[in-house]
Amino acid sequence: SSNNADTNNSHYEHSQSQTQKKEGLSSASLMVNTNSIGFMLLFLSTVISSTLVPIVTFMAMHPHFLMLHLVVGCGLGTAVLAYTELIKRSGPAFAVAVATLRKVATVILSYMIFPKAMTITHFASSCLVLAGIVVGFIGKRRR
């Protein structure tokens, strides 16, 4: 399932890269165009399901939740903009490798911060992921 997600991300990133080149879009413009569609669909589903008013009422009564949502939204927006710029500058294959290494770093930090037993399965799968990254870079250098 993780391989399917990485493959789908690679195809998506490749199409983003192609769109940027073909249309001459900046990373910010591409991000706004892509996320506007998602926002409109979420907004429409909220209106149709009659949950918009309760959400707005809750946010008005608890403004600290609104601030938390704004901070998280700005952080995620910055991350997406940086990732889109990475795709534009270095290409989709490099961006997928960076995303995979980020996941590996997260797992390693998880084991360091929240100590738990490292089984042979964990170790073997970690080695396979790193081997896949190395093979990907070796294949790219040969081209």
N, CA, C and O atoms as CSV, one atom per row, in Angstrom:
chain,resi,resn,atom,element,x,y,z
A,1,SER,N,N,0.828,-1.194,0.000
A,1,SER,CA,C,0.000,0.000,0.000
A,1,SER,C,C,0.868,1.253,0.000
A,1,SER,O,O,0.542,2.237,-0.663
A,2,SER,N,N,1.993,1.217,0.756
A,2,SER,CA,C,2.905,2.347,0.758
A,2,SER,C,C,3.560,2.509,-0.609
A,2,SER,O,O,3.790,3.629,-1.064
A,3,ASN,N,N,3.866,1.364,-1.274
A,3,ASN,CA,C,4.436,1.441,-2.616
A,3,ASN,C,C,3.445,2.059,-3.585
A,3,ASN,O,O,3.833,2.846,-4.448
A,4,ASN,N,N,2.161,1.711,-3.454
A,4,ASN,CA,C,1.145,2.312,-4.313
A,4,ASN,C,C,1.055,3.807,-4.074
A,4,ASN,O,O,0.910,4.580,-5.021
A,5,ALA,N,N,1.139,4.227,-2.807
A,5,ALA,CA,C,1.082,5.649,-2.483
A,5,ALA,C,C,2.281,6.370,-3.088
A,5,ALA,O,O,2.128,7.455,-3.650
A,6,ASP,N,N,3.488,5.776,-2.981
A,6,ASP,CA,C,4.665,6.398,-3.560
A,6,ASP,C,C,4.567,6.455,-5.079
A,6,ASP,O,O,4.965,7.451,-5.683
A,7,THR,N,N,4.045,5.405,-5.706
A,7,THR,CA,C,3.862,5.395,-7.156
A,7,THR,C,C,2.863,6.461,-7.574
A,7,THR,O,O,3.096,7.191,-8.537
A,8,ASN,N,N,1.745,6.554,-6.849
A,8,ASN,CA,C,0.754,7.579,-7.166
A,8,ASN,C,C,1.326,8.977,-6.968
A,8,ASN,O,O,1.068,9.874,-7.771
A,9,ASN,N,N,2.112,9.170,-5.888
A,9,ASN,CA,C,2.746,10.462,-5.669
A,9,ASN,C,C,3.685,10.793,-6.806
A,9,ASN,O,O,3.729,11.935,-7.262
A,10,SER,N,N,4.442,9.800,-7.274
A,10,SER,CA,C,5.371,10.020,-8.370
A,10,SER,C,C,4.639,10.457,-9.639
A,10,SER,O,O,5.075,11.384,-10.321
A,11,HIS,N,N,3.514,9.783,-9.956
A,11,HIS,CA,C,2.732,10.166,-11.134
A,11,HIS,C,C,2.160,11.560,-10.966
A,11,HIS,O,O,2.168,12.350,-11.910
A,12,TYR,N,N,1.656,11.878,-9.765
A,12,TYR,CA,C,1.090,13.196,-9.493
A,12,TYR,C,C,2.167,14.264,-9.616
A,12,TYR,O,O,1.946,15.313,-10.221
A,13,GLU,N,N,3.355,13.985,-9.027
A,13,GLU,CA,C,4.429,14.956,-9.076
A,13,GLU,C,C,4.920,15.151,-10.502
A,13,GLU,O,O,5.267,16.266,-10.891
A,14,HIS,N,N,4.953,14.063,-11.294
A,14,HIS,CA,C,5.356,14.187,-12.683
A,14,HIS,C,C,4.365,15.074,-13.440
A,14,HIS,O,O,4.774,15.917,-14.239
A,15,SER,N,N,3.057,14.888,-13.192
A,15,SER,CA,C,2.058,15.710,-13.878
A,15,SER,C,C,2.154,17.157,-13.413
A,15,SER,O,O,1.930,18.073,-14.204
A,16,GLN,N,N,2.489,17.382,-12.113
A,16,GLN,CA,C,2.684,18.747,-11.631
A,16,GLN,C,C,3.861,19.389,-12.356
A,16,GLN,O,O,3.782,20.531,-12.808
A,17,SER,N,N,4.946,18.640,-12.457
A,17,SER,CA,C,6.135,19.152,-13.118
A,17,SER,C,C,5.850,19.490,-14.578
A,17,SER,O,O,6.274,20.534,-15.072
A,18,GLN,N,N,5.125,18.596,-15.272
A,18,GLN,CA,C,4.774,18.837,-16.669
A,18,GLN,C,C,3.863,20.061,-16.809
A,18,GLN,O,O,4.036,20.865,-17.725
A,19,THR,N,N,2.899,20.198,-15.902
A,19,THR,CA,C,1.982,21.343,-15.948
A,19,THR,C,C,2.752,22.636,-15.736
A,19,THR,O,O,2.504,23.625,-16.426
A,20,GLN,N,N,3.676,22.641,-14.794
A,20,GLN,CA,C,4.464,23.835,-14.537
A,20,GLN,C,C,5.269,24.231,-15.772
A,20,GLN,O,O,5.340,25.411,-16.117
A,21,LYS,N,N,5.869,23.254,-16.430
A,21,LYS,CA,C,6.686,23.551,-17.608
A,21,LYS,C,C,5.825,24.014,-18.775
A,21,LYS,O,O,6.148,24.993,-19.448
A,22,LYS,N,N,4.708,23.291,-19.012
A,22,LYS,CA,C,3.850,23.584,-20.161
A,22,LYS,C,C,3.142,24.928,-20.015
A,22,LYS,O,O,3.091,25.715,-20.960
A,23,GLU,N,N,2.600,25.185,-18.837
A,23,GLU,CA,C,1.814,26.390,-18.615
A,23,GLU,C,C,2.650,27.565,-18.131
A,23,GLU,O,O,2.179,28.702,-18.131
A,24,GLY,N,N,3.890,27.302,-17.719
A,24,GLY,CA,C,4.731,28.366,-17.196
A,24,GLY,C,C,4.252,28.865,-15.836
A,24,GLY,O,O,4.436,30.035,-15.500
A,25,LEU,N,N,3.635,27.972,-15.049
A,25,LEU,CA,C,3.101,28.354,-13.750
A,25,LEU,C,C,4.195,28.357,-12.690
A,25,LEU,O,O,5.108,27.532,-12.714
A,26,SER,N,N,4.082,29.304,-11.758
A,26,SER,CA,C,4.974,29.283,-10.603
A,26,SER,C,C,4.471,28.212,-9.642
A,26,SER,O,O,3.350,27.720,-9.775
A,27,SER,N,N,5.314,27.855,-8.669
A,27,SER,CA,C,4.906,26.864,-7.674
A,27,SER,C,C,3.693,27.361,-6.889
A,27,SER,O,O,2.776,26.591,-6.602
A,28,ALA,N,N,3.692,28.639,-6.545
A,28,ALA,CA,C,2.571,29.207,-5.787
A,28,ALA,C,C,1.280,29.149,-6.596
A,28,ALA,O,O,0.229,28.808,-6.054
A,29,SER,N,N,1.345,29.475,-7.886
A,29,SER,CA,C,0.145,29.437,-8.738
A,29,SER,C,C,-0.386,28.017,-8.865
A,29,SER,O,O,-1.594,27.793,-8.786
A,30,LEU,N,N,0.507,27.063,-9.060
A,30,LEU,CA,C,0.087,25.673,-9.178
A,30,LEU,C,C,-0.560,25.198,-7.887
A,30,LEU,O,O,-1.565,24.488,-7.918
A,31,MET,N,N,0.020,25.591,-6.734
A,31,MET,CA,C,-0.530,25.197,-5.442
A,31,MET,C,C,-1.928,25.791,-5.259
A,31,MET,O,O,-2.842,25.096,-4.816
A,32,VAL,N,N,-2.095,27.051,-5.592
A,32,VAL,CA,C,-3.412,27.697,-5.448
A,32,VAL,C,C,-4.433,27.033,-6.366
A,32,VAL,O,O,-5.555,26.755,-5.943
A,33,ASN,N,N,-4.060,26.780,-7.609
A,33,ASN,CA,C,-4.988,26.139,-8.554
A,33,ASN,C,C,-5.421,24.761,-8.068
A,33,ASN,O,O,-6.607,24.430,-8.090
A,34,THR,N,N,-4.455,23.966,-7.631
A,34,THR,CA,C,-4.758,22.606,-7.182
A,34,THR,C,C,-5.607,22.601,-5.918
A,34,THR,O,O,-6.595,21.872,-5.832
A,35,ASN,N,N,-5.225,23.409,-4.941
A,35,ASN,CA,C,-5.924,23.407,-3.663
A,35,ASN,C,C,-7.274,24.111,-3.716
A,35,ASN,O,O,-8.129,23.858,-2.867
A,36,SER,N,N,-7.483,24.976,-4.680
A,36,SER,CA,C,-8.781,25.642,-4.812
A,36,SER,C,C,-9.883,24.632,-5.122
A,36,SER,O,O,-11.000,24.747,-4.617
A,37,ILE,N,N,-9.570,23.663,-5.939
A,37,ILE,CA,C,-10.551,22.627,-6.279
A,37,ILE,C,C,-10.926,21.833,-5.027
A,37,ILE,O,O,-12.107,21.607,-4.763
A,38,GLY,N,N,-9.923,21.412,-4.259
A,38,GLY,CA,C,-10.182,20.675,-3.022
A,38,GLY,C,C,-10.974,21.497,-2.024
A,38,GLY,O,O,-11.882,20.983,-1.370
A,39,PHE,N,N,-10.628,22.789,-1.905
A,39,PHE,CA,C,-11.357,23.665,-0.984
A,39,PHE,C,C,-12.821,23.783,-1.381
A,39,PHE,O,O,-13.707,23.686,-0.532
A,40,MET,N,N,-13.077,23.991,-2.662
A,40,MET,CA,C,-14.474,24.143,-3.111
A,40,MET,C,C,-15.278,22.864,-2.855
A,40,MET,O,O,-16.432,22.935,-2.431
A,41,LEU,N,N,-14.684,21.710,-3.107
A,41,LEU,CA,C,-15.389,20.454,-2.853
A,41,LEU,C,C,-15.675,20.262,-1.367
A,41,LEU,O,O,-16.773,19.843,-0.998
A,42,LEU,N,N,-14.700,20.564,-0.511
A,42,LEU,CA,C,-14.926,20.461,0.931
A,42,LEU,C,C,-15.968,21.464,1.414
A,42,LEU,O,O,-16.814,21.136,2.245
A,43,PHE,N,N,-15.905,22.679,0.895
A,43,PHE,CA,C,-16.876,23.704,1.281
A,43,PHE,C,C,-18.284,23.299,0.872
A,43,PHE,O,O,-19.224,23.418,1.657
A,44,LEU,N,N,-18.428,22.818,-0.368
A,44,LEU,CA,C,-19.756,22.371,-0.831
A,44,LEU,C,C,-20.275,21.204,0.003
A,44,LEU,O,O,-21.459,21.170,0.338
A,45,SER,N,N,-19.417,20.252,0.342
A,45,SER,CA,C,-19.876,19.117,1.151
A,45,SER,C,C,-20.278,19.575,2.552
A,45,SER,O,O,-21.200,19.017,3.145
A,46,THR,N,N,-19.597,20.580,3.080
A,46,THR,CA,C,-19.950,21.125,4.395
A,46,THR,C,C,-21.297,21.829,4.342
A,46,THR,O,O,-22.114,21.681,5.251
A,47,VAL,N,N,-21.531,22.592,3.282
A,47,VAL,CA,C,-22.815,23.290,3.134
A,47,VAL,C,C,-23.944,22.285,2.932
A,47,VAL,O,O,-24.996,22.397,3.562
A,48,ILE,N,N,-23.731,21.298,2.051
A,48,ILE,CA,C,-24.770,20.309,1.746
A,48,ILE,C,C,-25.114,19.474,2.977
A,48,ILE,O,O,-26.280,19.142,3.189
A,49,SER,N,N,-24.113,19.132,3.792
A,49,SER,CA,C,-24.374,18.304,4.973
A,49,SER,C,C,-24.856,19.130,6.172
A,49,SER,O,O,-25.032,18.588,7.263
A,50,SER,N,N,-25.067,20.417,5.980
A,50,SER,CA,C,-25.576,21.327,7.027
A,50,SER,C,C,-24.671,21.394,8.251
A,50,SER,O,O,-25.156,21.530,9.374
A,51,THR,N,N,-23.362,21.299,8.044
A,51,THR,CA,C,-22.440,21.411,9.171
A,51,THR,C,C,-21.676,22.726,9.176
A,51,THR,O,O,-20.866,22.950,10.077
A,52,LEU,N,N,-21.901,23.598,8.210
A,52,LEU,CA,C,-21.180,24.862,8.147
A,52,LEU,C,C,-21.510,25.755,9.341
A,52,LEU,O,O,-20.601,26.281,9.983
A,53,VAL,N,N,-22.798,25.934,9.650
A,53,VAL,CA,C,-23.205,26.818,10.744
A,53,VAL,C,C,-22.679,26.318,12.091
A,53,VAL,O,O,-22.145,27.123,12.854
A,54,PRO,N,N,-22.805,25.015,12.421
A,54,PRO,CA,C,-22.232,24.560,13.691
A,54,PRO,C,C,-20.718,24.770,13.778
A,54,PRO,O,O,-20.198,25.069,14.853
A,55,ILE,N,N,-20.013,24.618,12.670
A,55,ILE,CA,C,-18.564,24.821,12.673
A,55,ILE,C,C,-18.241,26.288,12.946
A,55,ILE,O,O,-17.385,26.592,13.777
A,56,VAL,N,N,-18.919,27.190,12.253
A,56,VAL,CA,C,-18.677,28.627,12.437
A,56,VAL,C,C,-19.039,29.040,13.864
A,56,VAL,O,O,-18.321,29.824,14.484
A,57,THR,N,N,-20.143,28.518,14.384
A,57,THR,CA,C,-20.554,28.824,15.760
A,57,THR,C,C,-19.499,28.354,16.759
A,57,THR,O,O,-19.140,29.090,17.678
A,58,PHE,N,N,-19.008,27.139,16.579
A,58,PHE,CA,C,-17.977,26.599,17.474
A,58,PHE,C,C,-16.720,27.464,17.428
A,58,PHE,O,O,-16.142,27.778,18.468
A,59,MET,N,N,-16.301,27.845,16.238
A,59,MET,CA,C,-15.094,28.668,16.102
A,59,MET,C,C,-15.281,30.038,16.746
A,59,MET,O,O,-14.341,30.587,17.322
A,60,ALA,N,N,-16.492,30.595,16.653
A,60,ALA,CA,C,-16.762,31.890,17.283
A,60,ALA,C,C,-16.712,31.779,18.808
A,60,ALA,O,O,-16.269,32.706,19.487
A,61,MET,N,N,-17.164,30.647,19.340
A,61,MET,CA,C,-17.172,30.449,20.792
A,61,MET,C,C,-15.793,30.051,21.328
A,61,MET,O,O,-15.494,30.293,22.497
A,62,HIS,N,N,-14.967,29.455,20.497
A,62,HIS,CA,C,-13.635,28.981,20.908
A,62,HIS,C,C,-12.589,29.496,19.906
A,62,HIS,O,O,-12.108,28.733,19.069
A,63,PRO,N,N,-12.239,30.786,19.990
A,63,PRO,CA,C,-11.326,31.360,18.979
A,63,PRO,C,C,-9.930,30.727,18.971
A,63,PRO,O,O,-9.232,30.808,17.960
A,64,HIS,N,N,-9.507,30.099,20.079
A,64,HIS,CA,C,-8.186,29.472,20.074
A,64,HIS,C,C,-8.122,28.312,19.077
A,64,HIS,O,O,-7.054,28.020,18.539
A,65,PHE,N,N,-9.264,27.645,18.826
A,65,PHE,CA,C,-9.285,26.590,17.802
A,65,PHE,C,C,-9.102,27.182,16.403
A,65,PHE,O,O,-8.461,26.579,15.543
A,66,LEU,N,N,-9.670,28.363,16.191
A,66,LEU,CA,C,-9.494,29.043,14.909
A,66,LEU,C,C,-8.020,29.381,14.698
A,66,LEU,O,O,-7.482,29.197,13.606
A,67,MET,N,N,-7.373,29.879,15.758
A,67,MET,CA,C,-5.946,30.206,15.653
A,67,MET,C,C,-5.108,28.950,15.382
A,67,MET,O,O,-4.184,28.975,14.570
A,68,LEU,N,N,-5.441,27.862,16.067
A,68,LEU,CA,C,-4.725,26.604,15.829
A,68,LEU,C,C,-4.887,26.149,14.376
A,68,LEU,O,O,-3.919,25.725,13.746
A,69,HIS,N,N,-6.091,26.235,13.855
A,69,HIS,CA,C,-6.340,25.842,12.463
A,69,HIS,C,C,-5.571,26.742,11.494
A,69,HIS,O,O,-5.036,26.264,10.494
A,70,LEU,N,N,-5.517,28.027,11.786
A,70,LEU,CA,C,-4.776,28.945,10.914
A,70,LEU,C,C,-3.279,28.649,10.937
A,70,LEU,O,O,-2.627,28.661,9.893
A,71,VAL,N,N,-2.733,28.384,12.121
A,71,VAL,CA,C,-1.302,28.072,12.231
A,71,VAL,C,C,-0.981,26.767,11.494
A,71,VAL,O,O,-0.008,26.695,10.744
A,72,VAL,N,N,-1.802,25.741,11.713
A,72,VAL,CA,C,-1.580,24.460,11.027
A,72,VAL,C,C,-1.725,24.646,9.514
A,72,VAL,O,O,-0.926,24.115,8.743
A,73,GLY,N,N,-2.741,25.395,9.092
A,73,GLY,CA,C,-2.949,25.648,7.659
A,73,GLY,C,C,-1.776,26.368,7.027
A,73,GLY,O,O,-1.353,26.022,5.924
A,74,CYS,N,N,-1.247,27.371,7.720
A,74,CYS,CA,C,-0.085,28.091,7.191
A,74,CYS,C,C,1.140,27.176,7.124
A,74,CYS,O,O,1.909,27.230,6.165
A,75,GLY,N,N,1.313,26.347,8.137
A,75,GLY,CA,C,2.429,25.408,8.126
A,75,GLY,C,C,2.324,24.405,6.988
A,75,GLY,O,O,3.302,24.140,6.290
A,76,LEU,N,N,1.125,23.846,6.806
A,76,LEU,CA,C,0.926,22.891,5.713
A,76,LEU,C,C,1.065,23.569,4.350
A,76,LEU,O,O,1.627,22.991,3.420
A,77,GLY,N,N,0.555,24.786,4.237
A,77,GLY,CA,C,0.697,25.522,2.978
A,77,GLY,C,C,2.148,25.777,2.638
A,77,GLY,O,O,2.552,25.648,1.482
A,78,THR,N,N,2.936,26.137,3.636
A,78,THR,CA,C,4.368,26.359,3.425
A,78,THR,C,C,5.062,25.063,3.008
A,78,THR,O,O,5.920,25.067,2.125
A,79,ALA,N,N,4.687,23.961,3.646
A,79,ALA,CA,C,5.282,22.670,3.301
A,79,ALA,C,C,4.947,22.269,1.867
A,79,ALA,O,O,5.817,21.801,1.132
A,80,VAL,N,N,3.698,22.449,1.471
A,80,VAL,CA,C,3.286,22.097,0.103
A,80,VAL,C,C,3.994,22.994,-0.909
A,80,VAL,O,O,4.435,22.521,-1.956
A,81,LEU,N,N,4.106,24.282,-0.601
A,81,LEU,CA,C,4.800,25.199,-1.503
A,81,LEU,C,C,6.272,24.796,-1.654
A,81,LEU,O,O,6.812,24.804,-2.760
A,82,ALA,N,N,6.912,24.446,-0.538
A,82,ALA,CA,C,8.317,24.017,-0.602
A,82,ALA,C,C,8.456,22.729,-1.410
A,82,ALA,O,O,9.392,22.588,-2.197
A,83,TYR,N,N,7.533,21.793,-1.221
A,83,TYR,CA,C,7.586,20.523,-1.943
A,83,TYR,C,C,7.344,20.734,-3.443
A,83,TYR,O,O,7.998,20.110,-4.279
A,84,THR,N,N,6.417,21.601,-3.764
A,84,THR,CA,C,6.149,21.908,-5.173
A,84,THR,C,C,7.366,22.568,-5.814
A,84,THR,O,O,7.693,22.289,-6.968
A,85,GLU,N,N,8.031,23.439,-5.069
A,85,GLU,CA,C,9.254,24.075,-5.574
A,85,GLU,C,C,10.365,23.044,-5.749
A,85,GLU,O,O,11.145,23.130,-6.697
A,86,LEU,N,N,10.441,22.066,-4.837
A,86,LEU,CA,C,11.414,20.987,-4.964
A,86,LEU,C,C,11.165,20.189,-6.239
A,86,LEU,O,O,12.108,19.833,-6.946
A,87,ILE,N,N,9.903,19.909,-6.534
A,87,ILE,CA,C,9.562,19.195,-7.766
A,87,ILE,C,C,10.003,20.004,-8.980
A,87,ILE,O,O,10.571,19.455,-9.923
A,88,LYS,N,N,9.741,21.307,-8.955
A,88,LYS,CA,C,10.079,22.178,-10.084
A,88,LYS,C,C,11.590,22.244,-10.307
A,88,LYS,O,O,12.060,22.175,-11.442
A,89,ARG,N,N,12.343,22.378,-9.218
A,89,ARG,CA,C,13.790,22.564,-9.350
A,89,ARG,C,C,14.562,21.267,-9.567
A,89,ARG,O,O,15.531,21.240,-10.327
A,90,SER,N,N,14.134,20.185,-8.898
A,90,SER,CA,C,14.931,18.962,-8.920
A,90,SER,C,C,14.267,17.795,-9.635
A,90,SER,O,O,14.912,16.774,-9.876
A,91,GLY,N,N,12.997,17.927,-9.975
A,91,GLY,CA,C,12.291,16.863,-10.674
A,91,GLY,C,C,11.528,15.956,-9.727
A,91,GLY,O,O,11.817,15.896,-8.532
A,92,PRO,N,N,10.541,15.245,-10.282
A,92,PRO,CA,C,9.683,14.402,-9.456
A,92,PRO,C,C,10.396,13.219,-8.805
A,92,PRO,O,O,10.042,12.835,-7.690
A,93,ALA,N,N,11.386,12.635,-9.468
A,93,ALA,CA,C,12.068,11.473,-8.887
A,93,ALA,C,C,12.820,11.869,-7.629
A,93,ALA,O,O,12.780,11.155,-6.627
A,94,PHE,N,N,13.498,12.992,-7.674
A,94,PHE,CA,C,14.232,13.465,-6.498
A,94,PHE,C,C,13.259,13.814,-5.372
A,94,PHE,O,O,13.539,13.542,-4.205
A,95,ALA,N,N,12.120,14.414,-5.717
A,95,ALA,CA,C,11.125,14.773,-4.699
A,95,ALA,C,C,10.576,13.525,-4.000
A,95,ALA,O,O,10.359,13.539,-2.788
A,96,VAL,N,N,10.353,12.461,-4.751
A,96,VAL,CA,C,9.871,11.209,-4.146
A,96,VAL,C,C,10.944,10.647,-3.209
A,96,VAL,O,O,10.625,10.154,-2.128
A,97,ALA,N,N,12.206,10.720,-3.616
A,97,ALA,CA,C,13.294,10.228,-2.760
A,97,ALA,C,C,13.357,11.037,-1.463
A,97,ALA,O,O,13.540,10.469,-0.386
A,98,VAL,N,N,13.206,12.348,-1.562
A,98,VAL,CA,C,13.213,13.198,-0.364
A,98,VAL,C,C,12.034,12.848,0.540
A,98,VAL,O,O,12.189,12.758,1.758
A,99,ALA,N,N,10.859,12.650,-0.052
A,99,ALA,CA,C,9.675,12.300,0.739
A,99,ALA,C,C,9.868,10.954,1.438
A,99,ALA,O,O,9.462,10.785,2.587
A,100,THR,N,N,10.482,10.006,0.748
A,100,THR,CA,C,10.730,8.696,1.348
A,100,THR,C,C,11.739,8.811,2.486
A,100,THR,O,O,11.556,8.211,3.545
A,101,LEU,N,N,12.794,9.575,2.268
A,101,LEU,CA,C,13.791,9.771,3.328
A,101,LEU,C,C,13.184,10.495,4.533
A,101,LEU,O,O,13.567,10.237,5.674
A,102,ARG,N,N,12.240,11.397,4.274
A,102,ARG,CA,C,11.560,12.084,5.368
A,102,ARG,C,C,10.791,11.082,6.216
A,102,ARG,O,O,10.786,11.164,7.444
A,103,LYS,N,N,10.140,10.134,5.545
A,103,LYS,CA,C,9.403,9.096,6.280
A,103,LYS,C,C,10.360,8.220,7.079
A,103,LYS,O,O,10.058,7.849,8.213
A,104,VAL,N,N,11.507,7.886,6.501
A,104,VAL,CA,C,12.506,7.077,7.200
A,104,VAL,C,C,13.009,7.832,8.426
A,104,VAL,O,O,13.140,7.253,9.504
A,105,ALA,N,N,13.291,9.122,8.264
A,105,ALA,CA,C,13.756,9.935,9.390
A,105,ALA,C,C,12.700,10.001,10.486
A,105,ALA,O,O,13.033,9.981,11.671
A,106,THR,N,N,11.432,10.081,10.100
A,106,THR,CA,C,10.356,10.107,11.087
A,106,THR,C,C,10.321,8.815,11.891
A,106,THR,O,O,10.158,8.848,13.111
A,107,VAL,N,N,10.472,7.679,11.221
A,107,VAL,CA,C,10.471,6.390,11.915
A,107,VAL,C,C,11.670,6.294,12.859
A,107,VAL,O,O,11.528,5.846,13.997
A,108,ILE,N,N,12.845,6.709,12.395
A,108,ILE,CA,C,14.043,6.657,13.240
A,108,ILE,C,C,13.867,7.543,14.466
A,108,ILE,O,O,14.177,7.126,15.582
A,109,LEU,N,N,13.371,8.763,14.267
A,109,LEU,CA,C,13.126,9.657,15.409
A,109,LEU,C,C,12.090,9.071,16.358
A,109,LEU,O,O,12.192,9.232,17.574
A,110,SER,N,N,11.093,8.390,15.800
A,110,SER,CA,C,10.077,7.749,16.631
A,110,SER,C,C,10.708,6.718,17.562
A,110,SER,O,O,10.360,6.641,18.740
A,111,TYR,N,N,11.628,5.936,17.032
A,111,TYR,CA,C,12.305,4.925,17.852
A,111,TYR,C,C,13.231,5.580,18.876
A,111,TYR,O,O,13.431,5.039,19.964
A,112,MET,N,N,13.797,6.738,18.537
A,112,MET,CA,C,14.690,7.415,19.475
A,112,MET,C,C,13.913,8.119,20.589
A,112,MET,O,O,14.312,8.070,21.753
A,113,ILE,N,N,12.814,8.766,20.234
A,113,ILE,CA,C,12.040,9.533,21.216
A,113,ILE,C,C,11.147,8.632,22.054
A,113,ILE,O,O,11.033,8.823,23.265
A,114,PHE,N,N,10.517,7.657,21.421
A,114,PHE,CA,C,9.634,6.720,22.113
A,114,PHE,C,C,10.232,5.314,21.988
A,114,PHE,O,O,9.820,4.540,21.124
A,115,PRO,N,N,11.194,4.986,22.844
A,115,PRO,CA,C,11.899,3.704,22.700
A,115,PRO,C,C,10.948,2.500,22.680
A,115,PRO,O,O,10.029,2.390,23.492
A,116,LYS,N,N,11.199,1.630,21.748
A,116,LYS,CA,C,10.431,0.387,21.625
A,116,LYS,C,C,11.354,-0.666,21.033
A,116,LYS,O,O,12.414,-0.351,20.493
A,117,ALA,N,N,10.943,-1.899,21.142
A,117,ALA,CA,C,11.764,-2.998,20.639
A,117,ALA,C,C,11.832,-2.954,19.114
A,117,ALA,O,O,10.819,-2.777,18.437
A,118,MET,N,N,13.050,-3.119,18.587
A,118,MET,CA,C,13.255,-3.171,17.139
A,118,MET,C,C,13.320,-4.634,16.752
A,118,MET,O,O,14.283,-5.330,17.075
A,119,THR,N,N,12.286,-5.101,16.053
A,119,THR,CA,C,12.252,-6.510,15.658
A,119,THR,C,C,13.049,-6.711,14.378
A,119,THR,O,O,13.435,-5.744,13.722
A,120,ILE,N,N,13.287,-7.936,14.033
A,120,ILE,CA,C,13.995,-8.264,12.798
A,120,ILE,C,C,13.198,-7.802,11.576
A,120,ILE,O,O,13.773,-7.421,10.557
A,121,THR,N,N,11.874,-7.842,11.691
A,121,THR,CA,C,11.022,-7.372,10.590
A,121,THR,C,C,11.209,-5.874,10.375
A,121,THR,O,O,11.308,-5.419,9.236
A,122,HIS,N,N,11.259,-5.098,11.473
A,122,HIS,CA,C,11.490,-3.657,11.351
A,122,HIS,C,C,12.842,-3.377,10.699
A,122,HIS,O,O,12.952,-2.542,9.801
A,123,PHE,N,N,13.854,-4.081,11.160
A,123,PHE,CA,C,15.199,-3.875,10.638
A,123,PHE,C,C,15.280,-4.254,9.155
A,123,PHE,O,O,15.850,-3.514,8.354
A,124,ALA,N,N,14.708,-5.409,8.795
A,124,ALA,CA,C,14.751,-5.869,7.400
A,124,ALA,C,C,14.001,-4.908,6.481
A,124,ALA,O,O,14.484,-4.593,5.393
A,125,SER,N,N,12.827,-4.440,6.906
A,125,SER,CA,C,12.069,-3.531,6.042
A,125,SER,C,C,12.778,-2.185,5.918
A,125,SER,O,O,12.715,-1.560,4.859
A,126,SER,N,N,13.448,-1.726,6.968
A,126,SER,CA,C,14.224,-0.487,6.881
A,126,SER,C,C,15.361,-0.631,5.877
A,126,SER,O,O,15.625,0.272,5.084
A,127,CYS,N,N,16.031,-1.784,5.924
A,127,CYS,CA,C,17.120,-2.038,4.972
A,127,CYS,C,C,16.603,-2.083,3.535
A,127,CYS,O,O,17.264,-1.583,2.625
A,128,LEU,N,N,15.437,-2.674,3.327
A,128,LEU,CA,C,14.856,-2.736,1.979
A,128,LEU,C,C,14.510,-1.344,1.451
A,128,LEU,O,O,14.744,-1.050,0.279
A,129,VAL,N,N,13.961,-0.494,2.300
A,129,VAL,CA,C,13.628,0.875,1.879
A,129,VAL,C,C,14.898,1.619,1.487
A,129,VAL,O,O,14.948,2.250,0.431
A,130,LEU,N,N,15.922,1.550,2.330
A,130,LEU,CA,C,17.176,2.226,2.012
A,130,LEU,C,C,17.825,1.649,0.753
A,130,LEU,O,O,18.393,2.392,-0.048
A,131,ALA,N,N,17.743,0.332,0.577
A,131,ALA,CA,C,18.286,-0.291,-0.639
A,131,ALA,C,C,17.543,0.208,-1.874
A,131,ALA,O,O,18.160,0.458,-2.909
A,132,GLY,N,N,16.242,0.352,-1.773
A,132,GLY,CA,C,15.460,0.879,-2.892
A,132,GLY,C,C,15.864,2.294,-3.261
A,132,GLY,O,O,15.932,2.633,-4.442
A,133,ILE,N,N,16.131,3.120,-2.264
A,133,ILE,CA,C,16.574,4.496,-2.528
A,133,ILE,C,C,17.933,4.490,-3.207
A,133,ILE,O,O,18.153,5.228,-4.167
A,134,VAL,N,N,18.848,3.661,-2.713
A,134,VAL,CA,C,20.187,3.571,-3.306
A,134,VAL,C,C,20.092,3.094,-4.749
A,134,VAL,O,O,20.746,3.661,-5.624
A,135,VAL,N,N,19.291,2.066,-5.018
A,135,VAL,CA,C,19.123,1.553,-6.383
A,135,VAL,C,C,18.549,2.644,-7.289
A,135,VAL,O,O,18.966,2.785,-8.438
A,136,GLY,N,N,17.602,3.405,-6.773
A,136,GLY,CA,C,17.022,4.498,-7.561
A,136,GLY,C,C,18.056,5.533,-7.949
A,136,GLY,O,O,18.074,5.992,-9.091
A,137,PHE,N,N,18.929,5.912,-7.007
A,137,PHE,CA,C,19.962,6.896,-7.317
A,137,PHE,C,C,21.016,6.330,-8.264
A,137,PHE,O,O,21.501,7.037,-9.147
A,138,ILE,N,N,21.371,5.064,-8.085
A,138,ILE,CA,C,22.366,4.450,-8.991
A,138,ILE,C,C,21.790,4.390,-10.409
A,138,ILE,O,O,22.490,4.700,-11.372
A,139,GLY,N,N,20.527,3.996,-10.542
A,139,GLY,CA,C,19.889,3.946,-11.853
A,139,GLY,C,C,19.823,5.308,-12.511
A,139,GLY,O,O,19.990,5.421,-13.726
A,140,LYS,N,N,19.584,6.329,-11.733
A,140,LYS,CA,C,19.490,7.691,-12.290
A,140,LYS,C,C,20.858,8.175,-12.762
A,140,LYS,O,O,20.959,8.857,-13.781
A,141,ARG,N,N,21.912,7.821,-12.021
A,141,ARG,CA,C,23.263,8.247,-12.420
A,141,ARG,C,C,23.722,7.577,-13.706
A,141,ARG,O,O,24.492,8.166,-14.465
A,142,ARG,N,N,23.264,6.357,-13.966
A,142,ARG,CA,C,23.689,5.622,-15.176
A,142,ARG,C,C,23.073,6.186,-16.429
A,142,ARG,O,O,23.607,5.983,-17.520
A,143,ARG,N,N,21.962,6.890,-16.306
A,143,ARG,CA,C,21.281,7.426,-17.497
A,143,ARG,C,C,22.016,8.561,-18.045
A,143,ARG,O,O,21.597,9.141,-19.047
